[in-house]
Amino acid sequence: MIRVVLADDHPVVRAGLAALLTSLPGIEVVGVAATGREAVREVVTARPDVAVLDLQMPDLDGFAATREIARCAPDVAVLVLTMFEDDDSVFAAMRAGARGYLVKGAEQEDIARAIQAVAAGEAIFGPGVARRMLSFFSAPPPAAPDPFPELTAREREILDLLAAGLSNAAIGTHLNLAAKTVANNVSTIFTKLAVADRATAIIQARNAGLGNS
């Protein structure tokens, strides 16, 4: 038998959820709460297997209640059941310690399966939330910002070779540039980077990851 504490600030919703959970085989409601602080108190007193929490509650919201439950009753799994399905709410709940996240309106079978899953130590999300989480984690990482946006492509290329330890003559040979052209570019690079010498420019470039090509 999975023992559950239920917390929701709306009396009608709370009563309906309690009746629903009580009707499910293998689930016993051992406590109900109308606020986050009451939820924590019920969890500490009843020591259920699962706490089903709304996020928007008075006194202590669902995020804070989840953190408090994770701190004082880490063996109790928190399942969030809420109207909010935005990314900020989902990730904030997960960071607080919730093991599952469902949106209100979920089917009875989905709620039962979620309670069983988090009680068994698994993480579970409603279909819409799961799709967005997969999309979030599969998205390519944002491109790293250019460490030297003030430089032209040619100047950045020369700075990269400077950082690799090449002399002006070697850079000219590598890029098929005249020695004077390389020297002029190096001087411009020093000015743009506000450095006085080659060694300081090389240090800045290497700190930014240049010189490895």
DRENVEXMI-839426 format. One line per 8 residues: number of its first residue (from 1); their letters; for each residue x, y, z of N, C-alpha, C, CB. Coordinates in Angstrom, 2 decimals. Glycine has a CB too. Example, Ala and Ser with C-alpha at 12.3 -4.5 7.8 and 13.67 -1.06 7.14 Angstrom:
<rs>
1 = as = 13.19 -5.69 7.80 12.30 -4.50 7.80 13.20 -3.30 7.80 11.31 -4.47 9.05 | 12.85 -2.25 7.08 13.67 -1.06 7.14 12.90 0.03 7.87 14.08 -0.60 5.72
</rs>
This chain:
<rs>
1 = mirvvlad = 0.85 -1.20 0.00 0.00 0.00 0.00 0.88 1.25 0.00 -0.96 0.00 1.23 | 0.65 2.15 -0.94 1.40 3.41 -1.02 0.65 4.47 -0.22 1.61 3.87 -2.51 | 1.32 5.03 0.77 0.70 6.02 1.65 0.99 7.42 1.09 1.23 5.88 3.12 | -0.07 8.24 1.00 0.03 9.53 0.31 -0.48 10.66 1.20 -0.74 9.50 -1.01 | 0.26 11.78 1.19 -0.24 13.04 1.74 -0.55 13.95 0.56 0.81 13.71 2.72 | -1.70 14.59 0.59 -2.17 15.44 -0.50 -2.27 16.88 -0.02 -3.53 14.95 -1.03 | -1.75 17.82 -0.82 -1.83 19.24 -0.45 -2.30 20.08 -1.63 -0.46 19.74 0.04 | -3.39 20.82 -1.41 -3.93 21.74 -2.42 -4.74 22.79 -1.68 -4.81 20.99 -3.51
9 = dhpvvrag = -4.63 24.05 -2.10 -5.30 25.11 -1.34 -6.77 25.28 -1.70 -4.59 26.41 -1.56 | -7.25 24.63 -2.76 -8.66 24.74 -3.14 -9.45 23.59 -2.51 -8.83 24.75 -4.69 | -10.42 23.88 -1.65 -11.15 22.81 -0.94 -11.81 21.81 -1.87 -12.20 23.42 -0.05 | -12.45 22.30 -2.95 -13.14 21.39 -3.86 -12.14 20.48 -4.57 -13.98 22.18 -4.90 | -11.05 21.07 -5.04 -10.02 20.28 -5.72 -9.41 19.28 -4.75 -8.92 21.20 -6.31 | -9.13 19.74 -3.54 -8.52 18.88 -2.53 -9.42 17.69 -2.21 -8.22 19.68 -1.24 | -10.71 17.96 -2.03 -11.65 16.88 -1.71 -11.78 15.92 -2.89 -13.03 17.46 -1.35 | -11.82 16.47 -4.10 -11.94 15.62 -5.28 -10.73 14.72 -5.47 -12.14 16.46 -6.50
17 = laalltsl = -9.53 15.30 -5.26 -8.31 14.51 -5.40 -8.22 13.44 -4.32 -7.08 15.41 -5.35 | -8.62 13.81 -3.11 -8.59 12.84 -2.01 -9.51 11.66 -2.32 -9.00 13.50 -0.68 | -10.71 11.97 -2.85 -11.66 10.91 -3.20 -11.11 10.05 -4.33 -13.02 11.50 -3.60 | -10.49 10.71 -5.31 -9.92 9.98 -6.44 -8.81 9.05 -5.99 -9.38 10.96 -7.50 | -7.88 9.57 -5.19 -6.76 8.75 -4.75 -7.21 7.61 -3.86 -5.73 9.61 -4.02 | -8.20 7.89 -3.01 -8.72 6.84 -2.13 -9.35 5.70 -2.92 -9.75 7.42 -1.15 | -9.91 6.05 -4.09 -10.57 5.03 -4.91 -9.58 4.16 -5.69 -11.52 5.69 -5.88 | -8.33 4.59 -5.74 -7.34 3.84 -6.52 -6.81 2.67 -5.71 -6.19 4.76 -6.96
25 = pgievvgv = -6.73 1.49 -6.30 -6.21 0.34 -5.57 -4.74 0.52 -5.21 -6.39 -0.94 -6.39 | -4.39 0.15 -4.00 -2.99 0.20 -3.58 -2.54 1.56 -3.09 -2.13 -0.21 -4.69 | -3.47 2.53 -2.98 -3.11 3.87 -2.52 -3.98 4.25 -1.32 -3.28 4.92 -3.65 | -3.34 4.78 -0.29 -4.05 5.20 0.92 -3.69 6.66 1.22 -3.70 4.28 2.14 | -4.70 7.52 1.33 -4.47 8.92 1.70 -4.38 9.00 3.22 -5.61 9.85 1.14 | -3.21 9.40 3.72 -2.99 9.42 5.17 -2.94 10.84 5.72 -1.70 8.69 5.52 | -3.10 11.84 4.84 -3.10 13.21 5.31 -3.45 14.17 4.19 -1.75 13.57 5.90 | -4.13 15.26 4.54 -4.45 16.31 3.56 -4.05 17.65 4.16 -5.98 16.30 3.19
33 = aatgreav = -3.71 18.60 3.28 -3.26 19.91 3.74 -3.73 20.97 2.77 -1.72 19.95 3.89 | -3.94 22.19 3.30 -4.40 23.31 2.48 -3.30 24.32 2.22 -5.57 24.00 3.15 | -2.18 24.22 2.94 -1.07 25.15 2.75 0.23 24.35 2.67 -1.01 26.20 3.89 | 1.26 25.02 2.21 2.55 24.36 2.13 3.09 23.97 3.50 3.54 25.24 1.44 | 2.89 24.84 4.48 3.40 24.53 5.82 2.65 23.35 6.43 3.28 25.76 6.73 | 1.32 23.30 6.18 0.55 22.15 6.66 1.03 20.87 5.98 -0.96 22.36 6.40 | 1.38 20.98 4.71 1.85 19.81 3.97 3.13 19.26 4.59 2.09 20.16 2.48 | 4.06 20.15 4.91 5.31 19.72 5.53 5.01 19.06 6.88 6.27 20.91 5.72
41 = revvtarp = 4.11 19.67 7.64 3.78 19.12 8.96 3.15 17.73 8.83 2.81 20.07 9.71 | 2.23 17.57 7.86 1.60 16.27 7.64 2.62 15.22 7.22 0.50 16.39 6.58 | 3.55 15.62 6.37 4.58 14.68 5.91 5.46 14.23 7.07 5.44 15.31 4.80 | 5.88 15.19 7.88 6.75 14.86 9.02 6.02 13.95 10.01 7.23 16.14 9.73 | 4.72 14.21 10.19 3.94 13.42 11.16 3.58 12.04 10.62 2.67 14.17 11.53 | 3.06 11.99 9.39 2.54 10.73 8.85 3.60 9.88 8.16 1.44 11.02 7.88 | 4.70 10.50 7.73 5.76 9.80 7.01 5.21 8.95 5.87 6.57 8.93 7.97 | 4.55 9.59 4.90 3.99 8.84 3.77 5.10 8.40 2.81 2.94 9.70 3.02
49 = dvavldlq = 4.71 7.67 1.81 5.65 7.31 0.75 5.75 8.43 -0.28 5.22 5.99 0.06 | 4.61 9.11 -0.50 4.53 10.14 -1.54 3.77 11.35 -1.01 3.85 9.59 -2.82 | 4.25 12.54 -1.35 3.50 13.78 -1.09 3.10 14.37 -2.43 4.35 14.81 -0.25 | 1.80 14.54 -2.65 1.28 15.14 -3.88 0.99 16.60 -3.59 0.00 14.38 -4.41 | 1.74 17.50 -4.23 1.66 18.92 -3.89 1.25 19.78 -5.08 2.98 19.40 -3.34 | 0.40 20.78 -4.80 0.18 21.86 -5.75 1.34 22.84 -5.57 -1.22 22.56 -5.52 | 1.57 23.70 -6.55 2.64 24.68 -6.43 2.17 25.98 -5.80 3.24 24.96 -7.79 | 0.96 26.40 -6.14 0.46 27.68 -5.65 -0.37 27.45 -4.39 -0.38 28.41 -6.74
57 = mpdldgfa = 0.27 27.65 -3.24 -0.41 27.48 -1.96 0.00 28.62 -1.03 -0.07 26.11 -1.32 | -0.89 29.01 -0.12 -0.54 30.07 0.83 0.43 29.58 1.90 -1.80 30.63 1.49 | 0.99 30.53 2.61 1.85 30.25 3.76 3.24 29.78 3.32 1.20 29.20 4.65 | 3.27 28.77 2.46 4.52 28.23 1.93 4.18 27.62 0.58 5.19 27.15 2.92 | 4.76 28.15 -0.50 4.36 27.63 -1.81 4.93 26.23 -2.03 4.83 28.57 -2.93 | 4.52 25.61 -3.14 4.91 24.24 -3.40 6.40 24.05 -3.57 4.22 23.74 -4.60 | 7.09 25.04 -4.13 8.54 24.93 -4.30 9.23 24.87 -2.93 9.09 26.13 -5.12 | 8.86 25.82 -2.05 9.47 25.86 -0.72 9.09 24.62 0.09 9.04 27.13 0.02
65 = atreiarc = 7.84 24.18 -0.05 7.40 22.98 0.68 8.18 21.76 0.20 5.88 22.76 0.49 | 8.42 21.68 -1.11 9.20 20.56 -1.65 10.62 20.57 -1.09 9.24 20.62 -3.19 | 11.24 21.75 -1.07 12.59 21.84 -0.51 12.62 21.42 0.96 13.14 23.27 -0.65 | 11.60 21.85 1.71 11.56 21.53 3.13 11.35 20.03 3.35 10.45 22.33 3.83 | 10.49 19.44 2.53 10.26 17.99 2.63 11.54 17.23 2.27 9.10 17.55 1.71 | 12.22 17.68 1.23 13.48 17.03 0.83 14.52 17.12 1.94 14.03 17.66 -0.45 | 14.45 18.21 2.72 15.42 18.40 3.80 15.09 17.55 5.03 15.49 19.87 4.18 | 13.81 17.58 5.44 13.46 16.93 6.71 12.88 15.53 6.55 12.47 17.79 7.46
73 = apdvavlv = 12.49 15.16 5.33 11.96 13.81 5.09 12.41 13.34 3.71 10.39 13.78 5.21 | 13.71 13.17 3.52 14.25 12.86 2.18 13.76 11.54 1.60 15.73 12.84 2.24 | 13.20 10.67 2.44 12.69 9.39 1.95 11.30 9.52 1.34 12.66 8.37 3.07 | 10.68 10.69 1.47 9.34 10.92 0.92 9.47 11.50 -0.49 8.51 11.88 1.84 | 8.84 10.87 -1.46 8.88 11.34 -2.85 7.82 12.41 -3.07 8.69 10.17 -3.84 | 8.20 13.51 -3.70 7.25 14.58 -3.99 6.81 14.50 -5.45 7.87 15.97 -3.68 | 5.50 14.47 -5.63 4.90 14.53 -6.97 4.12 15.83 -7.07 3.96 13.28 -7.24 | 4.51 16.69 -8.00 3.81 17.96 -8.20 2.61 17.73 -9.10 4.76 19.04 -8.80
81 = ltmfeddd = 1.46 18.24 -8.68 0.23 18.17 -9.48 -0.34 19.58 -9.51 -0.81 17.12 -8.90 | -0.20 20.27 -10.63 -0.47 21.70 -10.67 -1.04 22.13 -12.01 0.79 22.48 -10.37 | -1.50 23.38 -12.07 -1.98 23.95 -13.32 -0.83 24.50 -14.17 -2.99 25.06 -13.05 | 0.33 24.72 -13.56 1.43 25.37 -14.25 2.27 24.36 -15.02 2.31 26.14 -13.26 | 2.51 24.62 -16.30 3.38 23.73 -17.07 4.46 24.50 -17.82 2.55 22.93 -18.04 | 4.74 25.74 -17.37 5.82 26.50 -18.00 7.17 25.93 -17.57 5.71 28.01 -17.64 | 8.18 26.18 -18.39 9.51 25.62 -18.13 10.07 26.05 -16.78 10.46 26.02 -19.23 | 9.88 27.33 -16.43 10.43 27.82 -15.16 9.87 27.04 -13.98 10.13 29.32 -15.00
89 = svfaamra = 8.56 26.79 -13.99 7.95 26.06 -12.87 8.44 24.62 -12.82 6.42 26.09 -12.99 | 8.52 23.98 -13.99 8.96 22.59 -14.03 10.38 22.45 -13.48 8.90 22.04 -15.47 | 11.29 23.28 -13.99 12.69 23.14 -13.57 12.89 23.59 -12.13 13.60 23.95 -14.49 | 12.14 24.59 -11.69 12.24 25.01 -10.29 11.78 23.89 -9.36 11.41 26.29 -10.04 | 10.72 23.19 -9.74 10.23 22.08 -8.93 11.24 20.95 -8.88 8.88 21.56 -9.47 | 11.86 20.65 -10.02 12.87 19.60 -10.05 14.08 19.97 -9.20 13.31 19.32 -11.50 | 14.50 21.23 -9.30 15.64 21.67 -8.49 15.30 21.62 -7.00 16.06 23.10 -8.88 | 14.04 21.86 -6.67 13.63 21.82 -5.26 13.62 20.40 -4.71 12.25 22.44 -5.09
97 = gargylvk = 13.56 19.40 -5.61 13.60 18.02 -5.16 12.43 17.15 -5.57 13.70 17.99 -3.71 | 11.50 17.69 -6.38 10.36 16.88 -6.83 10.84 15.76 -7.75 9.32 17.77 -7.56 | 10.20 14.60 -7.64 10.55 13.46 -8.49 9.62 13.32 -9.68 10.54 12.18 -7.68 | 8.47 14.00 -9.61 7.51 13.89 -10.70 6.74 15.19 -10.87 6.55 12.74 -10.47 | 6.16 15.37 -12.06 5.45 16.61 -12.36 4.31 16.30 -13.31 6.42 17.69 -12.97 | 3.08 16.51 -12.83 1.89 16.32 -13.66 1.08 17.61 -13.68 1.03 15.14 -13.13 | 0.38 17.80 -14.78 -0.51 18.95 -14.90 -1.93 18.50 -14.55 -0.46 19.57 -16.34 | -2.64 19.33 -13.79 -4.02 18.99 -13.41 -4.85 18.74 -14.67 -4.65 20.12 -12.56
105 = gaeqedia = -5.71 17.77 -14.58 -6.46 17.34 -15.74 -5.92 16.03 -16.29 -6.42 18.40 -16.82 | -4.81 15.55 -15.69 -4.25 14.26 -16.09 -5.26 13.16 -15.82 -2.92 13.98 -15.36 | -5.22 12.12 -16.62 -6.13 10.99 -16.45 -5.85 10.26 -15.13 -6.00 10.01 -17.63 | -6.88 9.62 -14.61 -6.75 8.89 -13.35 -5.62 7.86 -13.42 -8.08 8.18 -13.00 | -5.52 7.17 -14.56 -4.47 6.16 -14.72 -3.08 6.80 -14.68 -4.66 5.40 -16.03 | -2.96 8.01 -15.25 -1.67 8.69 -15.26 -1.26 9.10 -13.85 -1.72 9.93 -16.17 | -2.23 9.56 -13.06 -1.94 9.95 -11.68 -1.50 8.72 -10.87 -3.17 10.62 -11.02 | -2.23 7.62 -11.02 -1.89 6.39 -10.30 -0.50 5.92 -10.70 -2.93 5.29 -10.57
113 = raiqavaa = -0.22 5.94 -12.00 1.09 5.48 -12.48 2.21 6.39 -11.97 1.11 5.44 -14.02 | 1.95 7.70 -11.92 2.96 8.64 -11.44 3.25 8.42 -9.95 2.51 10.08 -11.67 | 2.21 8.20 -9.16 2.41 7.95 -7.73 3.22 6.67 -7.53 1.05 7.85 -7.00 | 2.87 5.63 -8.27 3.61 4.37 -8.16 5.07 4.54 -8.58 2.93 3.28 -9.01 | 5.28 5.33 -9.64 6.64 5.51 -10.16 7.53 6.26 -9.17 6.60 6.26 -11.48 | 7.03 7.40 -8.64 7.88 8.16 -7.72 8.08 7.41 -6.41 7.27 9.55 -7.44 | 7.08 6.62 -6.00 7.23 5.81 -4.79 8.32 4.77 -4.97 5.90 5.13 -4.42 | 8.52 4.34 -6.22 9.54 3.34 -6.53 10.90 3.97 -6.82 9.11 2.49 -7.72
121 = geaifgpg = 10.98 5.30 -6.67 12.25 5.98 -6.87 12.49 6.47 -8.28 13.34 5.08 -6.50 | 11.48 6.38 -9.14 11.63 6.83 -10.51 11.23 8.30 -10.64 10.80 5.96 -11.47 | 11.64 8.91 -11.75 11.20 10.27 -12.09 10.16 10.15 -13.20 12.40 11.19 -12.52 | 9.11 10.96 -13.13 8.06 10.85 -14.13 7.46 12.22 -14.40 6.95 9.87 -13.67 | 7.08 12.44 -15.67 6.52 13.72 -16.08 5.31 13.47 -16.97 7.58 14.57 -16.82 | 4.36 14.40 -16.91 3.22 14.32 -17.81 3.68 14.44 -19.25 2.19 15.41 -17.48 | 2.88 13.96 -20.21 3.31 13.93 -21.62 3.78 15.28 -22.16 2.19 13.43 -22.47 | 3.00 16.35 -21.90 3.38 17.66 -22.41 4.67 18.16 -21.80 2.29 18.66 -22.16
129 = varrmlsf = 4.82 17.96 -20.49 6.04 18.38 -19.79 7.23 17.58 -20.29 5.88 18.22 -18.26 | 7.05 16.27 -20.46 8.14 15.41 -20.92 8.62 15.83 -22.31 7.70 13.94 -20.94 | 7.68 16.16 -23.20 8.08 16.58 -24.55 8.92 17.84 -24.52 6.85 16.80 -25.43 | 8.51 18.80 -23.67 9.26 20.05 -23.61 10.62 19.86 -22.96 8.46 21.11 -22.85 | 10.71 18.97 -21.99 12.00 18.70 -21.36 12.95 18.04 -22.35 11.82 17.81 -20.12 | 12.42 17.09 -23.14 13.25 16.46 -24.16 13.73 17.48 -25.18 12.48 15.33 -24.87 | 12.82 18.39 -25.56 13.19 19.43 -26.51 14.26 20.34 -25.93 11.95 20.25 -26.91 | 14.12 20.67 -24.64 15.08 21.56 -23.99 16.47 20.92 -23.96 14.62 21.89 -22.55
137 = fsapppaa = 16.53 19.64 -23.56 17.83 19.00 -23.40 18.45 18.56 -24.72 17.70 17.82 -22.48 | 17.62 18.43 -25.77 18.16 18.02 -27.06 18.52 19.22 -27.93 17.17 17.15 -27.79 | 18.16 20.42 -27.48 18.49 21.63 -28.25 20.00 21.84 -28.24 17.76 22.87 -27.68 | 20.57 22.29 -29.37 22.02 22.53 -29.39 22.39 23.64 -28.42 22.49 22.89 -30.82 | 23.56 23.54 -27.80 23.97 24.59 -26.87 24.17 25.91 -27.60 25.25 24.19 -26.12 | 23.94 27.02 -26.94 24.15 28.31 -27.60 25.61 28.49 -27.97 23.68 29.46 -26.70 | 25.83 29.16 -29.07 27.20 29.39 -29.52 27.94 30.27 -28.52 27.22 30.04 -30.92 | 29.20 29.93 -28.29 30.01 30.72 -27.37 30.22 32.12 -27.95 31.37 30.03 -27.08
145 = pdpfpelt = 30.17 33.15 -27.13 30.38 34.50 -27.64 31.81 34.68 -28.13 30.06 35.54 -26.56 | 31.98 35.52 -29.14 33.30 35.82 -29.67 34.08 36.60 -28.62 33.21 36.63 -31.01 | 35.24 36.08 -28.17 35.99 36.79 -27.12 36.60 38.10 -27.59 37.07 35.89 -26.59 | 36.75 38.25 -28.91 37.36 39.47 -29.45 36.51 40.03 -30.59 38.81 39.19 -29.94 | 35.32 40.52 -30.28 34.43 41.00 -31.35 34.97 42.22 -32.08 33.07 41.32 -30.78 | 35.92 42.92 -31.46 36.46 44.12 -32.09 37.43 43.81 -33.22 37.14 44.97 -31.06 | 37.88 42.56 -33.32 38.85 42.19 -34.35 38.16 41.75 -35.63 39.76 41.08 -33.84 | 38.80 42.04 -36.75 38.31 41.52 -38.03 38.67 40.04 -38.11 38.91 42.31 -39.24
153 = arereild = 38.11 39.35 -39.10 38.40 37.93 -39.26 39.90 37.71 -39.49 37.59 37.35 -40.44 | 40.53 38.56 -40.30 41.96 38.43 -40.56 42.78 38.68 -39.29 42.40 39.40 -41.66 | 42.41 39.71 -38.53 43.13 40.01 -37.29 42.99 38.87 -36.28 42.62 41.31 -36.67 | 41.81 38.29 -36.23 41.62 37.17 -35.30 42.46 35.97 -35.73 40.12 36.77 -35.22 | 42.56 35.76 -37.04 43.37 34.67 -37.57 44.84 34.87 -37.20 43.21 34.57 -39.10 | 45.30 36.11 -37.32 46.70 36.41 -36.98 46.92 36.26 -35.47 47.07 37.84 -37.44 | 45.96 36.72 -34.67 46.08 36.57 -33.21 46.14 35.09 -32.82 44.90 37.27 -32.50 | 45.36 34.27 -33.50 45.37 32.83 -33.23 46.76 32.25 -33.48 44.32 32.11 -34.09
161 = llaaglsn = 47.39 32.69 -34.57 48.73 32.20 -34.90 49.78 32.77 -33.94 49.09 32.57 -36.34 | 49.57 34.02 -33.51 50.45 34.58 -32.48 50.40 33.73 -31.22 50.05 36.04 -32.16 | 49.17 33.38 -30.81 48.99 32.58 -29.60 49.60 31.20 -29.75 47.51 32.45 -29.27 | 49.70 30.72 -30.99 50.31 29.41 -31.24 51.83 29.48 -31.23 49.84 28.84 -32.58 | 52.37 30.71 -31.09 53.82 30.87 -30.97 54.54 31.20 -32.26 54.39 29.65 -30.41 | 53.81 31.52 -33.32 54.46 31.81 -34.60 55.01 33.24 -34.60 53.48 31.62 -35.76 | 56.13 33.40 -35.27 56.71 34.73 -35.46 55.97 35.44 -36.59 58.23 34.65 -35.78 | 56.24 36.76 -36.74 55.60 37.50 -37.83 55.95 36.89 -39.18 56.02 38.98 -37.79
169 = aaigthln = 57.21 36.50 -39.33 57.63 35.91 -40.61 56.89 34.61 -40.88 59.16 35.67 -40.61 | 56.75 33.78 -39.84 56.06 32.50 -40.01 54.58 32.72 -40.31 56.22 31.62 -38.76 | 53.99 33.74 -39.66 52.59 34.06 -39.93 52.42 34.50 -41.38 52.08 35.17 -38.98 | 53.36 35.35 -41.87 53.30 35.80 -43.25 53.37 34.64 -44.22 54.42 36.77 -43.54 | 54.26 33.69 -43.94 54.38 32.52 -44.81 53.12 31.68 -44.77 55.59 31.67 -44.39 | 52.58 31.50 -43.56 51.39 30.66 -43.38 50.17 31.25 -44.09 51.09 30.49 -41.90 | 50.05 32.58 -44.04 48.87 33.24 -44.62 49.15 33.86 -45.98 48.36 34.30 -43.67 | 50.38 33.70 -46.45 50.78 34.28 -47.74 50.60 35.80 -47.73 49.95 33.66 -48.88
177 = laaktvan = 51.12 36.43 -46.66 51.04 37.87 -46.50 52.44 38.46 -46.44 50.23 38.24 -45.24 | 52.56 39.70 -46.88 53.85 40.40 -46.78 54.16 40.68 -45.32 53.83 41.71 -47.60 | 55.45 40.75 -45.00 55.88 40.98 -43.62 55.31 42.29 -43.08 57.41 40.99 -43.52 | 55.27 43.34 -43.92 54.76 44.64 -43.48 53.26 44.54 -43.17 55.01 45.71 -44.55 | 52.52 43.77 -43.96 51.09 43.60 -43.72 50.85 42.91 -42.38 50.43 42.79 -44.85 | 51.65 41.88 -42.10 51.52 41.19 -40.82 51.84 42.14 -39.67 52.46 39.96 -40.77 | 52.93 42.90 -39.81 53.33 43.83 -38.75 52.25 44.87 -38.50 54.65 44.52 -39.11 | 51.64 45.38 -39.57 50.57 46.38 -39.41 49.37 45.77 -38.69 50.14 46.93 -40.79
185 = nvstiftk = 49.02 44.55 -39.05 47.89 43.88 -38.39 48.19 43.62 -36.92 47.57 42.55 -39.10 | 49.40 43.20 -36.62 49.78 42.95 -35.23 49.68 44.23 -34.42 51.21 42.36 -35.14 | 50.14 45.34 -34.99 50.05 46.63 -34.30 48.60 47.01 -34.04 50.75 47.72 -35.13 | 47.74 46.78 -35.03 46.31 47.08 -34.87 45.68 46.21 -33.79 45.56 46.89 -36.20 | 46.09 44.94 -33.75 45.58 44.02 -32.72 45.96 44.52 -31.33 46.14 42.59 -32.95 | 47.22 44.94 -31.16 47.66 45.46 -29.86 46.79 46.65 -29.44 49.15 45.87 -29.92 | 46.51 47.53 -30.39 45.71 48.72 -30.08 44.29 48.33 -29.67 45.67 49.67 -31.30 | 43.68 47.43 -30.42 42.30 47.03 -30.13 42.18 46.27 -28.81 41.75 46.18 -31.27
193 = lavadrat = 43.21 45.50 -28.48 43.18 44.74 -27.23 43.70 45.56 -26.05 43.99 43.46 -27.37 | 44.19 46.76 -26.34 44.74 47.65 -25.31 45.89 46.98 -24.57 43.64 48.06 -24.31 | 46.80 46.36 -25.34 47.99 45.74 -24.75 49.22 46.43 -25.32 48.03 44.20 -25.03 | 50.32 46.33 -24.58 51.53 47.05 -24.98 52.53 46.17 -25.70 52.18 47.66 -23.77 | 52.39 44.85 -25.56 53.41 43.99 -26.15 52.83 42.65 -26.59 54.55 43.77 -25.16 | 53.66 41.92 -27.28 53.27 40.63 -27.86 52.91 39.61 -26.77 54.40 40.08 -28.73 | 53.70 39.58 -25.70 53.48 38.58 -24.65 52.09 38.75 -24.02 54.56 38.70 -23.57 | 51.69 39.99 -23.76 50.38 40.23 -23.14 49.25 39.84 -24.09 50.23 41.71 -22.73
201 = aiiqarna = 49.43 40.13 -25.38 48.42 39.74 -26.37 48.28 38.23 -26.43 48.78 40.31 -27.76 | 49.42 37.53 -26.38 49.40 36.06 -26.43 48.68 35.50 -25.21 50.84 35.50 -26.51 | 48.93 36.08 -24.03 48.27 35.60 -22.81 46.76 35.76 -22.93 48.79 36.37 -21.57 | 46.31 36.94 -23.39 44.87 37.16 -23.56 44.27 36.17 -24.54 44.59 38.60 -24.04 | 44.98 35.96 -25.64 44.47 35.05 -26.68 44.38 33.62 -26.16 45.36 35.11 -27.92 | 45.40 33.18 -25.46 45.39 31.80 -24.94 44.32 31.63 -23.86 46.77 31.42 -24.38 | 44.12 32.65 -23.05 43.06 32.58 -22.03 41.68 32.46 -22.68 43.10 33.82 -21.13 | 41.56 32.97 -23.91 40.29 32.90 -24.63 40.18 31.63 -25.48 40.11 34.12 -25.51
209 = glgns = 41.19 30.77 -25.40 41.13 29.51 -26.12 41.78 29.51 -27.49 39.74 29.11 -26.28 | 42.45 30.59 -27.85 43.13 30.64 -29.15 44.50 29.97 -29.04 43.27 32.10 -29.65 | 45.07 29.71 -30.21 46.41 29.14 -30.25 46.45 27.63 -30.30 47.17 29.60 -29.08 | 45.28 27.00 -30.43 45.24 25.53 -30.44 45.07 24.95 -31.83 44.13 25.04 -29.57 | 44.90 25.83 -32.82 44.64 25.32 -34.17 45.93 24.89 -34.84 43.94 26.39 -35.02
</rs>
